[in-house]
Amino acid sequence: MGLVRASCGWCAASWVGEDRCHCARCCETWDDVDLFEAHRRDEMCVSGTTMGLTRTRNGIWLRPELSLNPLIP
């Protein structure tokens, strides 16, 4: 079984991994479905920076190693 590779038809983003979630509205990529769902509030997108997340050099938003932020699931 190989790696799952995907890309967005709207922006230049691409990512690897079957757990990744890409938002078609804000074109940000999230490490997993929990972070993706947490970034959607009242039908609006919340930035990873606002949520206290860390962004990889590939543009994927991740949980910080030791997170005490209640906004992060």
Secondary structure as UniProt FT lines:
FT   STRAND          5..7
FT   STRAND          14..16
FT   TURN            18..19
FT   STRAND          21..22
FT   TURN            24..26
FT   STRAND          29..30
FT   HELIX           33..38
FT   STRAND          40..41
FT   TURN            42..43
FT   STRAND          44..45
FT   TURN            48..52
FT   STRAND          54..55
FT   TURN            57..58
FT   STRAND          60..62
FT   TURN            70..71
//
